[in-house]
Amino acid sequence: NEITANGSHIVHVNADRLVPPSPQRQEAINRVKAGRGFAIIAHPNRQDTFNHTSIEMLREWIGYNGIEIFMFHSQQGLVPRKFNIYINKRPR
């Protein structure tokens, strides 16, 4: 199940329910976590601007389980660069 409408994409893995898309992605993540599934932020660099999901969003949201870091057929390897920025600038 991929939550796609109204914002950044979230893949709902091991879904036990259908989570409706919400413009507030934290709400969608919370709904995924309320069940037995887990949330993966999908292709954060999708779109011409390579900013489908910003670094700020990735830092703000809590409870997601992973980030898709490589989507070769549409990103030509640019997702790992965003992932490296996210990891290296996170508060520790």
C-alpha positions in Angstrom: 0.0 0.0 0.0 1.5 3.3 -1.0 0.1 6.5 0.5 0.5 9.0 -2.4 -2.2 11.6 -2.6 -1.8 15.0 -1.0 1.9 14.9 -0.4 5.1 12.9 -0.1 4.8 9.2 -0.7 4.8 6.7 2.1 5.0 2.9 1.5 2.9 1.1 4.1 4.6 -2.3 4.5 2.8 -5.3 6.1 -0.4 -3.3 6.2 -3.3 -4.5 8.2 -5.5 -1.6 7.2 -5.8 1.0 4.5 -4.5 4.3 5.6 -6.1 7.3 3.9 -3.7 10.0 2.6 -3.5 13.1 4.7 -1.8 16.3 3.8 -0.3 16.1 7.3 2.1 13.2 6.7 2.8 12.8 10.4 -0.8 11.8 10.8 -0.4 9.1 8.1 2.7 7.8 9.7 0.9 7.7 13.1 -1.9 5.7 11.5 0.5 3.3 10.0 2.3 2.8 13.4 -1.1 2.3 15.1 -1.3 -1.0 13.2 1.2 -3.7 12.7 2.8 -2.2 9.6 5.7 0.1 9.1 6.3 3.3 7.2 9.0 3.9 4.5 9.4 7.3 3.1 9.5 6.7 -0.7 11.6 8.4 -3.3 12.4 11.7 -1.5 14.2 13.0 -4.5 11.4 12.4 -7.0 10.3 15.3 -9.2 12.3 17.7 -11.3 13.5 19.7 -8.3 14.7 16.5 -6.6 12.8 17.6 -3.5 9.7 15.6 -3.3 10.3 15.2 0.4 12.6 17.9 1.9 15.3 17.3 4.5 13.3 19.4 6.9 10.3 17.1 6.6 12.5 14.0 7.1 13.9 15.6 10.3 10.5 16.8 11.5 8.5 13.5 11.1 8.9 10.8 13.8 8.1 7.2 13.8 8.9 6.2 10.2 11.0 3.1 9.8 13.1 3.8 6.7 13.8 6.0 3.7 14.1 4.7 0.1 17.6 5.7 -0.8 17.9 4.5 -4.3 15.4 4.5 -7.2 17.6 4.1 -10.3 15.1 4.3 -13.1 14.0 7.8 -12.2 16.7 9.3 -9.9 20.0 8.3 -11.5 21.5 7.7 -8.1 20.7 11.1 -6.6 18.7 9.8 -3.6 21.8 8.6 -1.8 23.1 12.2 -1.8 20.0 13.4 0.1 20.2 10.5 2.5 23.9 11.3 3.2 22.9 15.0 4.0 20.1 13.8 6.3 22.4 11.4 8.2 25.3 13.8 8.5 23.3 16.8 9.7 21.0 15.0 12.2 21.3 16.1 15.8 23.0 13.3 17.7 
